[in-house]
Amino acid sequence: EKGECVPGKSYYDGCNTCYCHKSGFIGCTSMSCKEIDPETGVSKEVQKIPPPPNFWKNSV
């Protein structure tokens, strides 16, 4: 676990924008993000990107 996020910080997770509320709660927009696999033509979920280190309090 990373600990508490920095209130007011936000980041793009590859699909949605996530932000840190002043209470320390992380909220993200909730668009369904799928992409088409070019080899199979099958729809799949977009791989999420984790928050950057400076999103967390006391990050090194």
N, C-alpha and C positions, 0 to 999 in steps of 0.2 A: 504494500500500500504506500502511496506517495505522501499521504498526509492531507493537509488543508490547501485548497487552491487560493490564489490571490484574488480577492474580490475585485470585480471589474474587468478581469482578464478574459479574453476569448481566444478561440482557435478554430480553424476549419479542420474537420475530421475526415475529409475526403468526400463528404456528402452533405453534412449539415454543419452549422455553426454552433459551437458549444461555448457557454459562458459561465463564469463563476459569480454567483449571487453574493451579496454581502454576508449572508448567513453561512457561506461556505458550501452551499448546495450547487452542484453542477447541473445545468439544464442545457438541452440541445434542441434545436429545431427538429422536426420529425418527418422530414421528407423521406419517402421510400426511394432508395437509390439502387438501381439495378443497371447492369451493363450486359451487353450481348457478347458472349464468348465467340470470337471470330472463327475459331476452328469448328465449334459444334453448333453455333447458332442458338445456343441455350442461354436464357436469361439467368444471371446470378447476381448476388449481393456484391456491392462495391466493398473492397477491403478498407476497413477504417484505419485512420492514422491516429496514433496516440498523441496526447497533449505534449507540447514542448516542455523541456525542463523548467523554464521560467514561468510556467503556468502554476507551479506549486510554490508555496511559502518555503523558505529556507532551502531553496534549490542551490546547488553548488555551481 
